[in-house]
Amino acid sequence: MADFAPGFVMQEALDAICLCMQLNGTGIDGMDAPAMDERWRTEFDSRQTDPSRQEKRALSDGTAQAIEGMGPFDNAWAAWKCVFDENLYAIVIRGTVGEVSSILDDVLATSVEANAPLPISMPQGSGKQLPLFVVSSQNADTAAVHLGFIWGTAILLYHETLGILRYLLSLPSGSKVLIAGHSQGAAIATLVHAVLLQATTDASGTMPEALKAKSLRFKSYVFAQPRPGNWQFGQDFAQAAGNRGMALCINNSRDWVPQVPLTMDMPDEVAGNPIDPYLSAKHPILKRLADIVEASARDARSAIGEVAQKAADRAMTYLGQNMPAGTYLLDGTPPNSAAPYLNYVQCGRLYSLAGQVTVEESTDPLWQHHCGNYYKLLMAQGAMFK
């Protein structure tokens, strides 16, 4: 039984970006997503187009807008089966829907402890918690992930009728699963990959033992990835997947989206933090100045967290309404798991596409970010990746 080859494989990368375009479109007028029927067969699509089944989002004017997605972040994913390899499947997560203002929501980000249970609000008003392991136990103390992205991950994994977990449990044992995503979908795909690795190799939380017993193999290709977690999370994900060439992050050097969320690096975020003790002993004046800056940083983190938490509150209610009854959840409301870390980093083994200056950038601030441009750059430069 053939397994994934480690590292960059051009055909895998092309399949991944082309499957992303089936969900995200190309973003370029006159450019259609390449047909994939000869290589991949659609198995599942979480997007609902039947008006009677579509979810609706409340608008500020009091009206409601139908969405082809799930929950307050309008998340969506789809699954394919490879035509040439009966053991290969793909899970692809859709990126941000909308214009620049939608993507800027990702900039207002805060973090939560990577392995902290998520609070779930049940319809009857009771509080529950969802254990969700994202990093190994030895790296859990200071690892943190983006609040919005981890809620998107939980919704996509655990939704009772539309969730990824339900689909994975239907796959044959030993299947290979290619995970892909573009933009916000890339960040969530990274977290989905991390959760599944922990569920099948380390602490499983409330993941079913049946998933671990299936011995599924995972490899991810993500494009235009906003940074999904802090430095400590990135280190753990590298140890779990990146070092082995099983998590590949492909970014365009002229795309600004992979540079968000904006980071706020302070000494308290450094592993072991040798900086504050050194300043206290050798440079007390500089230490006092650093304390003032750190206090300001904490205030900024708190303000950002309040904005992000409003979206999280909607997510915990939505997931409570759409979790399988009697499974995965534990009793009780977990303690506040907000983390002070905002030192976000790229996660996975980085491959850099050399962005080309174009006139379209002056009128379209997302030009370099579009899925179609990633495809063009990959076609032109991917042969140089080893």
C-alpha positions as CSV (number, residue, x, y, z in Angstrom):
1,M,0.0,0.0,0.0
2,A,1.6,3.2,-1.2
3,D,2.0,6.0,1.4
4,F,2.5,9.7,1.1
5,A,6.0,10.6,0.0
6,P,7.6,13.2,2.4
7,G,8.2,16.8,1.2
8,F,7.0,18.7,-1.8
9,V,5.4,16.7,-4.6
10,M,4.4,18.8,-7.6
11,Q,1.3,16.8,-8.6
12,E,0.0,16.8,-5.0
13,A,0.5,20.6,-4.8
14,L,-1.2,21.2,-8.1
15,D,-4.1,18.9,-7.1
16,A,-4.4,20.8,-3.8
17,I,-4.5,24.3,-5.3
18,C,-6.9,23.2,-8.0
19,L,-9.2,21.6,-5.4
20,C,-9.0,24.9,-3.4
21,M,-10.2,26.7,-6.5
22,Q,-13.3,24.5,-6.7
23,L,-14.4,26.0,-3.4
24,N,-12.8,29.5,-3.5
25,G,-12.9,30.2,-7.2
26,T,-9.9,31.7,-8.9
27,G,-10.5,35.3,-7.9
28,I,-9.5,36.4,-11.4
29,D,-12.0,37.6,-14.0
30,G,-12.1,35.4,-17.0
31,M,-10.2,32.5,-15.3
32,D,-12.2,29.4,-14.4
33,A,-11.1,26.8,-12.0
34,P,-9.5,23.8,-13.8
35,A,-11.8,20.8,-14.2
36,M,-10.9,18.0,-11.9
37,D,-13.3,15.3,-13.0
38,E,-10.5,13.2,-14.6
39,R,-8.5,13.1,-11.4
40,W,-10.9,13.6,-8.5
41,R,-14.5,12.7,-7.8
42,T,-16.6,14.8,-5.4
43,E,-17.7,12.9,-2.3
44,F,-19.2,15.6,-0.1
45,D,-19.8,19.3,-0.1
46,S,-20.9,21.1,3.1
47,R,-22.3,24.1,1.2
48,Q,-26.1,24.1,1.2
49,T,-27.7,25.6,-1.9
50,D,-31.3,24.5,-1.3
51,P,-33.0,27.6,0.2
52,S,-35.0,25.5,2.6
53,R,-31.7,24.1,4.1
54,Q,-29.4,27.2,4.0
55,E,-28.4,28.8,7.2
56,K,-29.1,32.5,7.5
57,R,-26.9,35.3,9.0
58,A,-28.6,38.2,10.8
59,L,-27.7,41.6,9.3
60,S,-27.5,45.0,11.1
61,D,-30.6,46.3,9.3
62,G,-32.7,43.5,10.9
63,T,-32.9,41.3,7.8
64,A,-31.3,37.9,7.3
65,Q,-28.9,36.7,4.5
66,A,-28.7,33.1,3.3
67,I,-25.2,31.7,3.4
68,E,-23.6,28.7,1.7
69,G,-21.7,27.8,4.8
70,M,-21.9,26.9,8.5
71,G,-22.0,29.0,11.6
72,P,-21.1,32.6,12.4
73,F,-17.9,32.5,10.3
74,D,-19.6,31.0,7.2
75,N,-17.2,28.1,7.2
76,A,-17.3,25.4,4.5
77,W,-15.4,22.3,3.3
78,A,-15.6,19.6,0.7
79,A,-14.2,16.1,0.2
80,W,-13.0,14.3,-2.9
81,K,-11.8,10.8,-3.7
82,C,-8.9,10.3,-6.1
83,V,-9.7,8.6,-9.4
84,F,-6.3,7.0,-9.8
85,D,-5.6,6.0,-6.2
86,E,-8.5,4.3,-4.4
87,N,-6.7,4.8,-1.1
88,L,-6.4,8.6,-1.4
89,Y,-9.0,11.2,-0.3
90,A,-8.9,15.0,0.0
91,I,-10.4,17.4,2.5
92,V,-10.4,21.0,1.4
93,I,-11.4,24.0,3.5
94,R,-12.8,27.1,2.0
95,G,-11.2,30.5,2.7
96,T,-12.7,33.8,3.7
97,V,-15.9,34.8,1.9
98,G,-16.3,38.4,0.9
99,E,-14.1,41.4,0.3
100,V,-11.2,43.0,2.1
101,S,-13.3,43.9,5.2
102,S,-14.0,40.2,5.8
103,I,-10.3,39.3,5.8
104,L,-9.5,42.2,8.1
105,D,-11.7,40.5,10.7
106,D,-8.8,38.1,11.0
107,V,-6.4,40.9,12.0
108,L,-8.4,41.6,15.2
109,A,-7.3,38.4,16.7
110,T,-6.5,37.0,20.1
111,S,-5.3,33.6,21.2
112,V,-6.4,30.8,23.5
113,E,-4.4,28.0,25.2
114,A,-3.8,25.3,22.5
115,N,-5.2,22.4,24.5
116,A,-7.8,24.2,26.6
117,P,-11.4,22.8,26.3
118,L,-13.8,25.1,24.4
119,P,-16.9,26.2,26.2
120,I,-20.2,25.1,24.6
121,S,-23.6,26.7,25.2
122,M,-26.3,24.1,25.0
123,P,-29.9,24.9,23.8
124,Q,-31.3,24.1,27.3
125,G,-28.9,26.6,28.9
126,S,-26.5,24.2,30.4
127,G,-22.8,24.7,30.0
128,K,-20.6,22.0,28.5
129,Q,-17.0,21.8,27.4
130,L,-15.3,20.3,24.3
131,P,-11.8,18.9,24.9
132,L,-9.7,19.7,21.9
133,F,-6.0,18.7,21.8
134,V,-3.9,20.7,19.3
135,V,-0.4,20.1,20.5
136,S,1.5,17.3,22.3
137,S,1.4,17.3,26.1
138,Q,5.1,18.3,26.5
139,N,4.5,21.5,24.5
140,A,1.1,22.5,25.9
141,D,2.1,24.9,28.6
142,T,2.8,27.9,26.4
143,A,1.3,26.9,23.1
144,A,-1.6,29.0,21.9
145,V,-3.8,29.3,18.8
146,H,-5.9,32.0,17.1
147,L,-9.3,32.2,18.7
148,G,-11.3,32.6,15.5
149,F,-9.5,29.9,13.7
150,I,-9.8,27.3,16.4
151,W,-13.6,27.9,16.6
152,G,-13.8,27.4,12.8
153,T,-11.8,24.2,13.3
154,A,-14.2,22.9,15.9
155,I,-17.3,23.8,13.9
156,L,-16.0,22.1,10.8
157,L,-14.8,19.0,12.7
158,Y,-17.8,18.4,15.0
159,H,-20.9,19.5,13.2
160,E,-23.4,16.7,13.6
161,T,-24.5,16.4,10.0
162,L,-21.9,18.4,8.0
163,G,-18.7,17.7,10.0
164,I,-15.3,16.4,8.8
165,L,-15.1,13.9,11.7
166,R,-18.3,12.2,10.5
167,Y,-16.8,11.8,7.1
168,L,-13.4,10.5,8.3
169,L,-15.2,7.8,10.3
170,S,-16.7,6.6,7.0
171,L,-13.4,6.1,5.3
172,P,-11.6,2.7,4.9
173,S,-8.9,1.9,7.4
174,G,-5.4,3.0,6.2
175,S,-6.7,5.7,3.9
176,K,-4.4,8.6,3.0
177,V,-6.1,12.0,3.5
178,L,-4.7,15.1,1.7
179,I,-5.7,18.3,3.7
180,A,-5.8,21.6,1.8
181,G,-6.9,25.2,2.2
182,H,-6.4,28.7,0.9
183,S,-6.4,31.9,2.9
184,Q,-8.4,31.5,6.1
185,G,-9.0,27.9,4.9
186,A,-5.2,27.4,5.1
187,A,-5.0,28.5,8.7
188,I,-8.0,26.3,9.7
189,A,-6.6,23.4,7.6
190,T,-3.4,23.6,9.6
191,L,-5.3,23.4,12.9
192,V,-7.5,20.5,11.6
193,H,-4.3,18.7,10.6
194,A,-2.8,19.3,14.1
195,V,-6.0,18.1,15.9
196,L,-6.2,15.0,13.8
197,L,-2.6,14.1,14.5
198,Q,-3.1,14.5,18.2
199,A,-6.3,12.4,18.0
200,T,-4.6,9.6,16.2
201,T,-1.1,9.5,17.8
202,D,-1.3,11.2,21.3
203,A,-4.0,12.5,23.6
204,S,-7.3,12.0,21.9
205,G,-9.6,14.1,24.2
206,T,-13.1,13.0,23.3
207,M,-12.2,11.9,19.8
208,P,-13.7,8.4,19.1
209,E,-11.3,5.5,19.5
210,A,-12.7,4.3,16.1
211,L,-10.8,7.2,14.4
212,K,-7.5,6.2,15.9
213,A,-8.2,2.5,15.0
214,K,-8.5,3.5,11.3
215,S,-4.8,4.4,11.1
216,L,-5.4,7.2,8.7
217,R,-2.4,9.1,7.2
218,F,-2.4,12.8,6.8
219,K,-0.5,15.3,4.6
220,S,-1.4,19.0,4.1
221,Y,-0.7,21.6,1.5
222,V,-1.9,25.1,2.5
223,F,-1.7,28.3,0.5
224,A,-1.7,32.0,1.6
225,Q,-1.8,30.9,5.2
226,P,-2.7,33.6,7.8
227,R,-0.7,32.7,10.9
228,P,-2.7,30.2,13.0
229,G,-0.8,30.1,16.3
230,N,2.1,31.3,18.3
231,W,5.8,30.3,18.1
232,Q,5.3,27.4,20.6
233,F,2.4,26.0,18.6
234,G,4.5,26.3,15.4
235,Q,7.3,24.4,17.0
236,D,5.0,21.6,18.1
237,F,3.4,21.3,14.6
238,A,6.9,21.2,13.0
239,Q,7.8,18.3,15.3
240,A,4.6,16.5,14.5
241,A,4.4,17.1,10.8
242,G,6.6,19.8,9.3
243,N,9.9,18.1,10.1
244,R,8.8,15.0,8.3
245,G,7.7,16.9,5.2
246,M,4.0,16.2,5.9
247,A,2.8,19.8,6.3
248,L,3.7,22.2,3.5
249,C,2.9,25.9,3.6
250,I,3.1,27.7,0.3
251,N,3.0,31.5,0.3
252,N,3.5,34.3,-2.3
253,S,6.2,36.7,-1.2
254,R,4.0,39.7,-2.4
255,D,0.8,38.6,-0.6
256,W,0.1,40.5,2.6
257,V,-2.4,38.1,4.0
258,P,0.2,35.6,5.3
259,Q,1.6,38.4,7.3
260,V,-1.5,38.7,9.5
261,P,-2.6,38.5,12.3
262,L,-0.2,41.2,13.3
263,T,2.2,40.1,16.0
264,M,3.0,41.7,19.3
265,D,6.2,40.1,20.6
266,M,7.2,40.8,24.1
267,P,9.7,39.2,26.5
268,D,7.0,37.2,28.3
269,E,6.4,35.4,25.0
270,V,10.0,34.1,24.7
271,A,10.5,30.5,25.6
272,G,12.0,30.5,29.1
273,N,12.0,34.3,29.1
274,P,15.7,35.0,30.0
275,I,15.3,38.6,29.0
276,D,13.5,40.0,32.0
277,P,15.8,38.4,34.6
278,Y,18.8,39.6,32.7
279,L,17.5,43.2,32.5
280,S,16.6,43.1,36.2
281,A,20.1,42.1,37.2
282,K,22.1,44.2,34.7
283,H,20.0,47.0,33.4
284,P,17.2,47.9,36.0
285,I,16.3,51.1,34.1
286,L,15.7,49.2,30.9
287,K,13.7,46.7,32.9
288,R,11.4,49.4,34.2
289,L,10.9,50.7,30.6
290,A,10.2,47.1,29.4
291,D,7.6,46.7,32.2
292,I,5.8,49.9,31.0
293,V,5.8,48.6,27.4
294,E,4.6,45.2,28.5
295,A,1.7,46.7,30.5
296,S,0.6,48.6,27.4
297,A,0.8,45.4,25.4
298,R,-1.4,43.6,27.9
299,D,-4.0,46.4,27.7
300,A,-3.9,46.1,23.9
301,R,-4.3,42.3,24.1
302,S,-7.2,42.7,26.4
303,A,-9.0,45.1,24.1
304,I,-8.4,42.9,21.1
305,G,-9.7,39.9,23.1
306,E,-12.9,41.6,23.9
307,V,-13.7,42.1,20.2
308,A,-12.7,38.6,19.3
309,Q,-14.7,37.1,22.2
310,K,-18.0,38.4,20.8
311,A,-17.6,36.2,17.7
312,A,-16.5,33.3,19.9
313,D,-19.7,33.6,21.9
314,R,-21.8,33.1,18.8
315,A,-19.7,30.1,17.8
316,M,-20.1,28.4,21.2
317,T,-23.9,28.7,20.9
318,Y,-23.9,27.5,17.3
319,L,-21.9,24.4,18.0
320,G,-24.0,23.6,21.0
321,Q,-27.0,23.5,18.7
322,N,-25.2,21.3,16.2
323,M,-23.2,18.8,18.2
324,P,-24.2,15.1,18.2
325,A,-26.3,14.4,21.3
326,G,-24.4,12.8,24.1
327,T,-21.0,12.6,22.4
328,Y,-17.7,14.4,22.6
329,L,-18.9,16.9,25.3
330,L,-18.0,16.9,29.0
331,D,-20.1,18.4,31.8
332,G,-19.2,21.8,33.2
333,T,-18.0,25.1,31.8
334,P,-14.2,25.3,31.5
335,P,-12.2,28.2,33.1
336,N,-11.2,31.1,31.0
337,S,-8.5,29.9,28.6
338,A,-7.4,33.3,27.1
339,A,-3.7,33.3,26.4
340,P,-1.4,36.3,26.5
341,Y,0.5,35.3,23.4
342,L,0.2,37.2,20.2
343,N,3.6,36.2,18.7
344,Y,1.9,34.5,15.6
345,V,4.1,32.6,13.2
346,Q,3.7,30.7,9.9
347,C,3.2,27.0,10.5
348,G,4.4,24.1,8.5
349,R,7.4,23.7,6.2
350,L,7.5,27.0,4.2
351,Y,7.8,27.1,0.4
352,S,8.0,30.7,-1.0
353,L,6.7,31.7,-4.4
354,A,8.4,34.8,-5.8
355,G,5.5,37.2,-6.4
356,Q,5.6,39.3,-9.6
357,V,4.8,43.0,-9.6
358,T,1.6,43.6,-11.6
359,V,-0.5,46.7,-12.4
360,E,-3.6,45.0,-11.0
361,E,-2.2,45.4,-7.5
362,S,-2.9,49.1,-7.6
363,T,-6.6,48.6,-7.9
364,D,-7.1,45.2,-6.2
365,P,-5.4,44.9,-2.8
366,L,-6.0,41.2,-2.8
367,W,-4.6,40.5,-6.3
368,Q,-1.5,38.7,-5.0
369,H,-3.7,36.7,-2.7
370,H,-6.1,35.2,-5.3
371,C,-6.1,31.5,-5.6
372,G,-5.7,31.7,-9.4
373,N,-2.5,33.7,-9.0
374,Y,-1.1,31.1,-6.6
375,Y,-1.9,28.4,-9.3
376,K,0.0,30.5,-11.9
377,L,3.0,31.0,-9.7
378,L,3.1,27.4,-8.7
379,M,3.0,26.3,-12.4
380,A,5.9,28.6,-13.2
381,Q,8.0,28.0,-10.1
382,G,7.0,24.7,-8.5
383,A,9.6,22.7,-10.3
384,M,12.3,24.5,-8.3
385,F,11.0,23.1,-5.0
386,K,12.7,20.1,-3.6
